[in-house]
Amino acid sequence: MTRFSGRAVIVTGGASGIGEATAARFASEGALITVADMNEPNNLPQGALFVRTDVTDEAQVVAMVEQTVAERGKLDCIVNNAGIGAAMPTSILPLESWEKIFAVNSTGVFIGCKAAIPHLEATRGCIVNVASISGLGGDYLMSAYNASKGAVVNFTRALAMECAEMGIRVNAVCPGVIETPLAAGALDRAEDRDHWMELVPLHRAGQPGDIAGAIAFLASDDASYVTGHNLVVDGGITAHTGQPNFIRRQAVRSSSGN
Ligand SMILES: NC(=O)c1ccc[n+]([C@@H]2O[C@H](COP(=O)([O-])OP(=O)(O)OC[C@H]3O[C@@H](n4cnc5c(N)ncnc54)[C@H](O)[C@@H]3O)[C@@H](O)[C@H]2O)c1
């Protein structure tokens, strides 16, 4: 497929996990990729540009966007994906940790959008932000992360209103649990993992490619009438009311003869 043939696409946080898979997916469909990350990628797509960038630093982000436009002649899409996690009780969470999480997960998205908008207006391009299902509800011990991703969810809606006037679409994906270095700690222990996968209706962790496919859809012409949307890609976990899984419980009862 060549849905993105000749299109210039920036992926922040593209050196690892979801960002790496997204850069690879766009490149495989013909895009000219810029990976913007603090760390050098191990797997940079052929022909891609790597610009070492801290998304919390506005000057660095502006320079990275300008370099992309200088090399590619335009910008068609930015995927604001860079993010960090944190898990700690709120009562002992250092203020610096709260501020750091917001700086990367929320302010970093704002800075990326702000820098890209003037160039996207010229191409009638699009923005895809990477939020999380953690921006749609609460998790245990993750209040700062939840709040930072909630900001991305509503920023995406608000920016879509503003950018519609310029012909720029703005959407986000809300991944559930995805097998990347960021989630590794929470998935490492077999018993924790089994418990978690029991709660996911599709009974597996998502792969980075599952999210890359959703991001590519939102950036594609197939989504030309989609804007202001937060697309949940979570194996069904947020569709669940929390009621017991009667199908599995019945199966367990039958196998034990009760
Ligand atoms: N993995 C999951 O289960 C999951 C679920 C929901 C949402 N997300 C979100 O997906 C996005 C990608 O996460 P991932 O799971 O691929 O994690 P990851 O740790 O594999 O990748 C994150 C990338 O962001 C980069 N990065 C971090 N801070 C940066 C900064 N200040 N400037 C530039 N780059 C920076 C890292 O170097 C890394 O390459 C994040 O926004 C994360 O919150 C992940």
The ligand as a Gaussian input file, in Angstrom:
#p B3LYP/6-31G(d) Opt

LIG

0 1
 N        2.456000       1.059000      26.298000
 C        1.223000       1.280000      26.747000
 O        0.592000       0.395000      27.358000
 C        0.555000       2.614000      26.482000
 C       -0.813000       2.709000      26.752000
 C       -1.459000       3.907000      26.528000
 C       -0.754000       4.994000      26.034000
 N        0.573000       4.883000      25.784000
 C        1.272000       6.071000      25.278000
 O        1.922000       5.752000      24.068000
 C        3.023000       6.640000      23.882000
 C        4.247000       5.817000      23.516000
 O        4.566000       4.978000      24.623000
 P        5.310000       3.573000      24.477000
 O        4.518000       2.602000      25.256000
 O        5.646000       3.294000      23.080000
 O        6.612000       3.903000      25.346000
 P        8.169000       3.757000      25.051000
 O        8.817000       4.058000      26.348000
 O        8.461000       2.469000      24.366000
 O        8.456000       4.935000      24.004000
 C        8.384000       6.273000      24.377000
 C        9.381000       7.066000      23.536000
 O        9.249000       8.444000      23.894000
 C       10.542000       8.993000      24.020000
 N       10.513000      10.151000      24.907000
 C       10.233000      10.188000      26.233000
 N       10.323000      11.438000      26.688000
 C       10.659000      12.216000      25.633000
 C       10.902000      13.593000      25.465000
 N       10.847000      14.453000      26.499000
 N       11.220000      14.052000      24.242000
 C       11.303000      13.206000      23.191000
 N       11.099000      11.892000      23.281000
 C       10.778000      11.398000      24.503000
 C       11.404000       7.863000      24.574000
 O       12.783000       8.091000      24.340000
 C       10.838000       6.670000      23.807000
 O       11.524000       6.464000      22.587000
 C        3.146000       7.427000      25.182000
 O        2.549000       8.698000      25.032000
 C        2.367000       6.591000      26.171000
 O        1.870000       7.343000      27.242000
 C        1.257000       3.717000      25.991000

